[in-house]
């Protein structure tokens, strides 16, 4: 097999692999790379209809990537809803993704979580944050789960940015679970900082009436 054929097969493999991705961002990136490779491959062998098709698909991927990345940290794109910890829809979301949740949060059970927040993008639920009262004005995060399709977008950050969802309950700080300390970069971007062995987010003091 010559080099040109290897390039053609490689581009085709990338396009196929992209369609197997659960994460939207990864799907678009792989599909774009595959289309670009196939544009050059088909140029080399002068198959013009395939050049045109892959060029158009590449442009479509670029547009979608621009839209996705443009709104990645846009608070206007996401809404945070507080729900009861025993809310039926919350229970459905947790049950539907129980295996995936257990994979990243071994031993997690929602029974001790008194506070629950759903992160919505339009009509779609993209994330769940659960917490409980750890005492001394601190809320302990029990779960910060993002559905696989949106895992590249960290929508849980909007719960932490919306500090009022915690200060409303009288909390002064939010504590990240130790297993989340591997995500220190993500947490530092939304304001968490080391406090002894913990990572905490300081909440603004509510003005006194």
Secondary structure, DSSP 8 states (H G I E B T S, - for coil): --HHHHHHHHHHHHHHHHTT-SSHHHHHHHHHHHHHHHHHHHHHHT-HHHHHHHHHHHHHHHHHHHHHHHTTT-GGG-EEEEE-TT-HHHHHHHHHTHHHHHHHSTT--GGG--EEEEEEETTEEEEEEEEEEEETTEEEEEEEEE-GGGTTS-TTHHHHH-THHHHTTT-SEEEE-GGGGGGHHHHHHTTEEEETTEEEEE-------
